[in-house]
Amino acid sequence: MSVRIGVVTFPGSLDDHDALRAVTLSGATPVPLWHLAHDLEGVDAVVLPGGFSYGDYLRCGAIARFSPIMSEIIDAANKGMPVLGICNGFQVLCEAHLLPGAMIRNEGRTFVCTDQRLRVETNDTVWSCDFERGQQITIALKNQEGNYQASPETLKMLEDSNRVVFRYLGNPNGSANDIAGITNERGNVVGLMPHPEHNVESLTAPSLDGRPFFSSVQRYLSALVG
């Protein structure tokens, strides 16, 4: 099975080509998707990349959430299509209410750029099933509004239902409960602030810990038709 993974480009996206290359290196077929499109072009999964969609005006991801293609993605995600939101893509998923909570300015009021250690809290999602639970990984992190916050009730729900997927080891931005990434109830939608697409080649990264994100979704999709 040739898995087709779409990567959306919004005005202000910075890491869309990095995500497309990561898809290619994983052996899947990359499909560029434009934010004004009304067609997902038959893709099997979608990545919302990092960057500063619409210049981060209003709130990060608040305008991108209303791009025409998001209507298609929301509908597809609710039907089970795998969707990965990276950094700004995570912010878009929260604004679209595909994931709960929101990102605010980093606790130190500074832009964070580092190779960040994470712990895999669950591998029971479409995008993390090739990891081991409890595994420690290193993924590039770069953001200024990556401080994940939610109501106490929402945080308890995420913890109690095993929906925290990745947790910071050494919290760089003040995120509640050290949360770096979460999933929806079904496990097909995952959002995280770190950038797995930057950890797929030894030439440019200290680890290849981003690769299992893309192999995970392919294994899941292949199993569906197998």
N, C-alpha and C positions, 0 to 999 in steps of 0.2 A: 504494500500500500504506500503510495506517495502522499504524504501528509502535506497539506497546503496551509501555511500559517500567514495570515495577513498582518501587516504592520501599518497602523494609521499614521498619517502625517497631518498634523494641525499647523496653522500658522504659528511659528515659534518653536516647533519641535526641534530638538537638537540631536537626539539619539536614535532617530528612526533608521538611519542607514546602519548604525551599529547593530540595531536589533535585526535588521534584514540580513546582515552578514552573519550574525549568530545563528539565525535560522538556517542559512546556507551551510555553515560549518557543521550543523547538527545533522545534516542529511535531508532535511525537509525542503520543501519548495517555498521560497519567500514570495509574498504577493503584496506589493505596495497598494495601500488604500488611501484615497484622498478624503479629507474631512467633509467635503461637500457632496460626496457620492451617496446614492440611495441603494447601493448594491454591494454586498459583501463578496461578490465574485466567486461564490462557491467554496470559500475557505472553510477549513475544518476547525480553526482556532484563530484567535485575534490577540495581538499585543498592542497595548496603548503605551507608547514610549515616553521617555523622559524629555524634559525641556521646559519651556516657558510658554505654554499655549496661550495665544492671544496676549502675550506680554505679562501674564499673571495679573491682568487688570481685574478689578472687583475682588475676587478671591482666586487662588490657584485652582484652575480647572473649572471655574464657575461658568465661563463662556463656552469652553470646549464641550461641556456637557450638553449644550443645545445644538451642536453641529449636526447636520442631517444624518451623518453615518451613525451617530450615537443611538438614534431611534432603532436602527437595524441591530446594533450591537446589544442594546438592552433587551430587545425581543429575543434575539438568539441566545443570550446568556440565560434568560429566564427559562429557555427551553433546553438548556444543558450544554451549550457550546462553551468550550474552554476559553477563558479570557484572562490575560495577565496584564495588570497595570503596574508599570515601573515608574517610581518617583512621581512625576507629574501625572502619569497614567493612573497611579494610585489615588491621587487627588481627584482626578476626573471620575473614577469609580465611586468615590465617596459622594461627590456632588450629584452623581446620577442615582444615588441610593442603591447601587448594586452592592455596596459595602457600607457598614455603619461607621460613624465617627467622622473626624475631620482632622486636617493638619493645620497647625498654627506656627508662628515664628519660633525658630529654635530658642531654647531656653537661654543660651548665651548671646542671643541677638546677632550671631555671626554665621557666615556661610561655612558649612562643614564640608571638607573634602579629605577623605581618608580611606585607607583599606580597613574595612570594618569587620570585626569578628562577630559572627552570629551563631546562635544555636538553633538547630531544626527542632521545633516543638512537636510537629506532627508531619508524617508523610502520607496522611490520609487525604490528599488532594490530588487533583489532576496534574498540578505543576510541581509537586514535591515527592511523588511516589518513588523516585529513584534515589532519594536520600535515605539515610537511616535516622530514626528518631533519636534525638540527643546528639547527633553529629554536629561538630563545630566546623564552620566554613568561614572563608574570608571573601567578602564581596565589596566592590567599590561603592562608596557612599558620597554623594555630593548634593547638598540641598541647603536652603535657608529657611524653608518652611516645612520641615519634616518632623515636627513635634506632634506625634499622634495623640489625640485626646478624644475622650468619649465620656458619657455620663457614667456614674458608678454602676448603674443597673446594666448598661451596655457592656462595660468592662467585665462585670461578673458573668454575664451571659456568654461572652467570648471565651472566658477562661473555663467556665463550667461545661461548655459544649465543644471544647477542643478545637476552637477556631483561631487561636493564635498559632500561626504557622512558623514564624521566625521571631526570635527575641535577641535584642542586642546584648552582647557581653561587654559591658562598659558603655553606658548609655550616652551617646554623643550629643543628643538634642533635647533631652527632657521628656521623651515619649512616656506616656502612662504605662506602667507595668513593663517598661523596657520593650514595648512592642515595636517590631520592625516590619511585620507583615501579617496579614489576616486573610481569612477566606470567608466565603458565604456558607450558608447552611449546607448546600449541596456539594461543595468542594470543587466546583468547576471555575469559580471566579476567585482569583488571588491578587492581592495588591501588596506591594512592598516598596519601601523607600530606596533601599540599595539597588544597584544596577548589575544584575547578572550578565547582561550582554557585554559588559566590559571585562568579564572574567572567563573568556572562552579561548584565548590565544596566549601562549607562553611568551610571545614577543612583547606583549603589551600589558601583561598582568602577572602578579605574583602567585596566582592560583588559577586553576581551571574549574573552580567551584560553581561557575555559572552554567556549565554544560548540562548538569542534571536537570535543570529547569526545562530545557528543550527536549532532552531525551525522555523525561517523564511524560510530557504531553503526547509524544509520539507513541510511547508504549501503551498509554491509556487508549488512544484512538485506534491503534492497531488491534488491541484486544477487543474493541467493540465490533470490528468486522471479522475478527479471526474466529 
